[in-house]
Amino acid sequence: MTARTAWTLLDSEDVAWLRDDDALPTTARGAAASLARRIGLNDQRVAEVSLAVSEAATNLRRHAVDGAILLRVLRTASSAAVEFVSVDSGPGMADVTASMSDGTSTAGTLGIGLGALARLADSFDIHSLPGRGTVMIARFWPRDAATRAGGTGGIPAGEPVVAGLTRPISGEESCGDAWCARIDTGAAIPAAVGLPPRRENSLLPQEWADRRPRLPAEPLTVTGDAAILVMLCDGLGHGPLAALVAAKAVAAFRASPARHPEAIIRDLHLALRGTRGGAVAVARIEPDAGRVLLCGVGNVSGFVITPDHRSTLMSTPGIVGHQMRTLRTFEQPLPTGAALVLHSDGLTERWTPESMPGLLRHSPTVIAGQVLREAAVRRDDAGIVVAKGSW
């Protein structure tokens, strides 16, 4: 049994997608400051968050096409951060390295430049496709006495191994898509893919509904047998009722002790009874076994991607919470450096990893942002989750 480097999971709370308009820099700056104060960042950190978001928003306003900024809170069990994700559809940057150099700032911005913005953030990542678009993320954790003294100050070590983005249909504020991930540190399950026991727990659906979702654990070093479980739910329809389905699915996924995708889907099926139901996919990533297992019901797409190829993980027809046919688990190899992508039918499947050069060298959040930018539609909720670690 080999030890593995720390896997970090962060809980996310999407707060607002801010669309590109004349007021974007002012709106984004105010919203970022309010969010930073809400989670308890000190005045200096609030000012740094505001400056960075305002710079990014001004760049979008003056130079980008169809730009948007997502502001959200990321949490561990003991700390919280503000993250912004900037997404646009052009014109892109031919030389990101040059754009990051100090003294490089496009006309009309605040003049701090991308390099300074990156230094203000605790985590920063950017990927740009000339002529098509750019995705940029920046994350701001508290900077307190512990940080200045050389401690972590609550900042997780390493990039989160799983990250996702959700965006509501145009005209709605709530999104019916949601994702979640957890780490399974138990013994490896049998290599053969077969049906697990029909019930792996004794919790009742109402008990799931009453339980508060657990915050993820702090970063931990896990054994070679450990696996990552990832869930994506697309609540039927859109609006508040679809969002309720997705929230119940997240709560049930966190509460279920099941370890096999099929058993987890059964638990979610019980938890979603009485709702309109939804499409759900649950994947189990086993790096040491070099494989991904996926059980999906409904229109959720699953892929294992490498820089020049993607392999499809199939789902079966049905609606979780209403009617499901016989469940099936599909398996794909997990090559070194590959990533798992799950997305709802709010994204088309007309994207390929080879059309986005260099993407897999970036964080799961940036990968999710580029695929969202490339494939999302406005007429439906859109949700995507990406898992990429050091396997």
WOZIMO-V709180 format. One line per field, one symbol per residue. phi: phi as a letter, one per 40 degrees, with the letter a starting at -180 (. if undefined). Layout:
BEGIN
phi = ???
END
This chain:
BEGIN
phi = .ccbccbbbbcbbcbacbccaccddccccccccccccccgcccccdccccccccccccdcccbcbfcabbbabbbbcbaabcbbbbbabhcgbcbcdcccccgcacdgccgcgcccdcccccbaaabbbdgbibbbbabbccbbccccchccggcccgcdcbaabbacddgbccbcbabaaabbcccccdcccaccdcbbabccdcccccccdcccccdacbccccbbbbbbbbccgagdccccdcccccccccccccbcdcccdccccccccgbcgacbbbbbcbdccgabbbbbbgcbcbabbbdbabbcbcbbcibchbabcdcbbbbbcbcdgcbbbbacccbcccbbcccbdgcccbcdccdcccccccbcbccacbaabbbabcb
END
